[in-house]
Amino acid sequence: MLRSFPDAIFPTGVIHEFLTDAPEQTAASGGFIAGLLAAMMQRGGACIWIGTTRRLFPPALKAFGVEPDRFIFVDLVRGKDVLWAMEESLKCEGLAAVVADLGEISFTQSRRVQLVVEQSGVTCFLLRTDPRKLNPIASMARWKITPLPSLLEDGMPGVGFPRWQVELLKVRNGSPGIWNVEWSAGRFVMLPEEAPAAMPGGKRKAG
């Protein structure tokens, strides 16, 4: 995936938007973002997660090597308050990232957010959860994450490592792409092409 970005470096201090059509994709996006944060937060800093609905179970962050006490969860009632809280949080230069679960945002609003992150260097992850309002915004990258069935190891109970179909739909000065990815041993692992593909809603293709 890194080769899709300019100089093969994951861009920070920018806006990454994640498009979701269903609750399963929202949950998958949250897990994928947690994996990205695991690497980013090794350099220090905390993360603020803002939304009107708590979609993330904080103890689950440990599965991605991130301690929940390094997160501040801000639960609000109105979407416009999420936008305001996100902007203000992004001004705090000591943060590693801000994640906002946001139904809608205009291009003008996103441009204002972009100017804030350029000044502070804090990365913004936007979960865009209303598929009816997916207008273009001033983001560096646009993603779509779909859950894939996990693979159980022989003789091991429970569930396997998280897997996703990762679509990088747009990236400024880079190359979009689609990959099947697993989180294991504390990192993202690319799956072979014959790994099960995703269907809308996270269902597995027959065959």
C-alpha positions in Angstrom: 0.0 0.0 0.0 2.8 2.4 0.8 3.9 2.5 -2.8 0.6 4.2 -3.6 1.6 7.3 -1.7 4.1 10.0 -2.7 7.7 8.8 -1.8 6.1 5.6 -0.4 5.4 7.3 2.9 2.0 7.3 4.6 0.9 10.9 4.7 0.3 12.5 8.1 -0.8 16.0 8.9 -3.5 15.7 6.3 -7.2 14.7 6.0 -8.0 11.0 5.3 -11.7 10.3 4.6 -13.3 6.9 4.9 -16.6 6.2 3.1 -19.1 3.8 4.7 -22.4 2.5 3.3 -23.3 0.2 6.2 -22.6 -0.3 9.9 -20.2 -3.2 9.0 -18.1 -0.9 6.9 -18.1 1.7 9.7 -16.8 -0.9 12.2 -14.2 -2.2 9.7 -13.0 1.4 9.0 -12.6 1.9 12.8 -10.5 -1.2 13.1 -8.3 -0.2 10.1 -7.8 3.3 11.5 -6.8 1.7 14.8 -4.1 -0.2 12.9 -2.9 3.0 11.3 -2.8 4.7 14.7 -0.8 1.9 16.2 2.2 3.0 14.1 1.5 6.7 14.4 1.2 6.7 18.1 4.5 4.9 18.7 6.1 8.4 18.3 3.9 9.7 21.2 0.8 11.7 21.5 -2.8 10.9 22.2 -5.9 10.6 19.9 -9.3 12.3 20.3 -12.2 10.3 18.8 -15.4 12.4 18.3 -18.9 11.4 17.3 -22.6 11.3 18.1 -22.6 7.5 18.5 -19.8 5.5 20.2 -19.1 2.9 17.6 -15.8 1.7 19.0 -15.3 -0.6 22.0 -12.2 1.0 23.7 -10.7 -2.2 25.1 -10.7 -3.6 21.5 -7.9 -1.1 20.8 -5.5 -3.4 22.6 -5.8 -5.9 19.8 -4.0 -3.3 17.6 -1.3 -2.6 20.1 -2.8 0.7 21.3 -3.7 1.4 25.0 -7.2 2.8 25.4 -6.0 5.3 28.0 -4.3 7.2 25.2 -7.7 8.0 23.7 -10.1 10.7 24.6 -13.7 9.9 23.5 -16.0 12.9 23.0 -19.6 11.9 22.6 -21.9 14.7 21.3 -25.5 15.1 20.3 -25.4 17.2 17.2 -23.4 16.7 14.0 -22.5 20.4 13.8 -20.9 20.1 17.3 -18.8 17.2 16.0 -17.4 19.5 13.3 -16.6 22.2 15.8 -15.0 19.9 18.3 -12.9 18.3 15.5 -11.6 21.6 14.3 -10.7 22.8 17.8 -9.0 19.4 18.6 -6.9 19.5 15.4 -5.3 22.7 16.6 -3.7 20.8 19.6 -0.2 20.1 18.2 0.5 17.5 20.9 -2.0 15.1 19.5 -1.2 12.2 17.1 -4.6 12.3 15.4 -8.2 13.2 15.6 -10.9 10.8 14.4 -14.4 12.2 13.7 -17.6 10.3 12.9 -19.3 12.8 10.7 -22.5 12.5 8.6 -21.8 15.5 6.3 -19.2 18.1 5.6 -19.1 20.7 2.9 -16.1 21.4 0.7 -15.7 24.9 2.3 -15.7 23.3 5.7 -13.2 20.7 4.7 -10.9 23.4 3.2 -11.0 25.1 6.6 -10.1 21.9 8.3 -7.3 21.3 5.8 -5.7 24.7 6.7 -5.9 23.7 10.4 -4.1 20.4 9.9 -1.4 22.0 7.7 -0.6 24.4 10.5 -0.8 21.9 13.4 0.5 18.8 11.7 -2.2 16.6 13.4 -3.7 13.9 11.2 -7.5 14.0 10.6 -9.4 10.8 10.0 -13.0 11.4 8.8 -15.6 8.6 9.0 -18.2 9.7 6.6 -21.2 7.7 7.6 -24.0 9.1 5.4 -23.8 7.7 1.9 -26.3 10.2 0.6 -24.0 13.1 1.3 -20.6 12.0 -0.1 -19.7 15.3 -1.9 -16.0 15.9 -2.8 -14.0 17.4 0.0 -10.4 18.7 0.5 -8.9 15.4 1.6 -5.5 13.9 0.8 -6.9 10.4 0.5 -10.3 8.7 0.2 -10.7 5.2 1.5 -13.4 2.5 1.5 -12.9 -0.5 3.9 -15.0 -3.6 3.7 -14.7 -6.5 6.2 -13.6 -9.9 5.0 -14.1 -13.3 6.7 -11.2 -14.1 9.0 -9.3 -17.4 8.7 -9.2 -19.7 11.7 -5.9 -21.5 12.4 -6.2 -25.2 12.6 -7.2 -26.4 16.0 -7.7 -22.9 17.4 -11.0 -21.8 18.7 -12.6 -18.3 18.4 -12.0 -15.9 15.5 -9.0 -15.2 13.3 -7.2 -12.0 12.7 -9.1 -9.1 11.3 -9.2 -8.9 7.5 -10.4 -6.2 5.2 -10.7 -5.3 1.5 -8.9 -1.9 1.4 -9.8 0.4 -1.4 -7.8 3.6 -1.8 -10.2 5.4 -4.1 -8.2 8.7 -4.4 -4.8 9.9 -3.3 -3.3 13.2 -4.2 -0.1 12.7 -6.3 -0.3 9.0 -5.8 -1.8 5.8 -7.2 -5.2 4.4 -6.1 -5.4 0.6 -5.5 -7.3 -2.3 -4.0 -5.8 -4.8 -1.6 -6.9 -7.6 0.8 -5.2 -7.0 4.1 -4.9 -8.8 7.5 -3.8 -7.4 10.9 -1.5 -9.9 12.5 1.7 -9.8 14.6 1.1 -6.1 15.2 1.2 -5.0 11.6 -0.7 -5.0 8.3 0.0 -8.1 6.1 -1.0 -8.2 2.4 -3.0 -11.3 1.5 -2.5 -13.2 -1.7 -4.9 -12.5 -4.5 -6.8 -15.7 -4.0 -7.9 -14.6 -0.5 -11.7 -14.3 -0.2 -13.2 -11.2 -1.8 -15.8 -9.0 -0.1 -19.4 -8.5 -1.1 -21.5 -5.4 -0.2 -22.2 -5.6 3.5 -19.1 -7.7 4.2 -20.5 -11.0 2.9 -18.2 -13.6 1.4 -18.5 -14.5 -2.3 -19.7 -17.9 -3.0 -17.4 -20.4 -4.7 
